[in-house]
Amino acid sequence: MLLHRLEEFEATGHEVVAKQALVLLAGLTVREQEDLERRAGAQRVSAGLEALREIERRLLAGGRPPESDELHRIARAAQRADYHQRL
């Protein structure tokens, strides 16, 4: 489910998708995080995963959630980075 949300986040940058992915990320065990890391690389969504982890770190540090336009920029940048890994 989380891998699908990562793909959807990169494709759309929608706030709801980002929130869903962040909730799913927060509930992972260490082993699940390691598996996710491997599978995200194989599915070419690791830049999206790292982008959402950065948002998570920012929120945990008391920062504000990104605005919609910022989420779209983050998602596009992640999609470009992962696209270039595919080539």
Summary of the structure (lengths in Angstrom):
residues: 87
radius of gyration: 12.0
end to end distance: 25.3
largest distance: 37.5
contacts: 246
relative contact order: 0.19
helix: 80%
strand: 0%
